Amino acid sequence: MSFAGEYTVGMITYTVTGDNVDISDAVRDYVREHYQTFEKFLKPGEDREIAIMVSRNTDFQRENTFKIEARFITHGGDFFASGENADVISGIDAVKDSLMREVTKSAGRKRTVFHRGARKLKNFTKGLFGG
């Protein structure tokens, strides 16, 4: 049974989908509360989306595990993280941490590129004006 729930909190639209799993209101509330930290990466007035897919593994050896995939779509890029866990809530936490690392790594890269360009410009102007 599949269930999709879409709701907007603040500037982020959350889409929680289940494949062979019923998504309870408690899971939706948990996602809403714990994924709000991604709002700090958004510009004011910007609306973005987080899509979370929870599915039950059909492998015989890993029958009692869940696969959780999360995608954060923003102006800075499209970020993706996935993981497997025996518990849906702890799996959602692990995927959130992994997704947060991806987003912060990208933000750090952009900041580094900006500073590198600023340093080159400063050195160039020093060379022109003899400073």
Number of C-alpha atoms within 10 A of each C-alpha: 8 12 15 13 15 13 12 14 11 11 17 22 16 22 19 21 22 19 17 15 15 15 21 12 10 10 15 17 10 14 20 18 11 12 17 14 11 18 16 8 13 15 11 9 8 12 16 18 18 22 17 23 20 26 20 20 18 12 9 7 8 13 11 13 18 23 20 25 21 22 19 22 16 19 11 13 10 13 17 20 19 19 17 21 19 15 12 19 15 12 21 28 17 18 24 25 14 16 21 19 14 17 20 12 12 15 13 12 11 13 12 12 11 11 12 12 12 12 12 11 12 13 12 12 12 11 10 9 7 7 8
